[in-house]
Amino acid sequence: MRTSVGIMLTWLALLALAPALGACHTTAGAGRDLSATGHAITHSAVKHTP
């Protein structure tokens, strides 16, 4: 009985953490995209400066 409760609590904790772990990857990807956009704008500005 005690083991099944422990397993159930472990599964519950993993299910609760799954969305947070997925959000970390999404946020990191968005940060990389914004950084790449900033670099492109900076490069374009430097290229077209008289």
N, C-alpha and C positions, 0 to 999 in steps of 0.2 A: 504494500500500500504506500509506504513512504517513498519508494523509488518512483512509482508512477506519478506522484505529486511533484517530485523533483524534475522529472522529464517534462511534465506539463508546464511547469514554471519556466524551464529552459526554453521550450518552444514559444511560450508567450513572450519572453524577453527578446528572442530572436525576431519574432514577427513585429514587435514594437520598434526594434532598431532598424529594420529593413528600409523603411521610407527615408529615414535620416541618412543612411549610408548612400542611398540612391541620390538624394539631394546634394550630397557633397560632390559627387561626380558631375552633376548637372551644373552646379555653381562654378566648379573649377573649369568646365568647358566654356561656360559663358564668360568667365574672366579671361581665358585665352583668346576668345573671339574678340572681346573688347580691346585687349592689348594689341592684337594683330591689326585691328582697325585703326587704333591710335598710331601705330608705327607706319601704316600706309599713308595716313594723313600727314604725318610729320615728314615722311620721305617726299611726298608730293609737294609740300610747302617748300622744302629745301630745294628741290629740283626746279621749281618755278620762281624762285626768288631772284630778282635781277642783280 
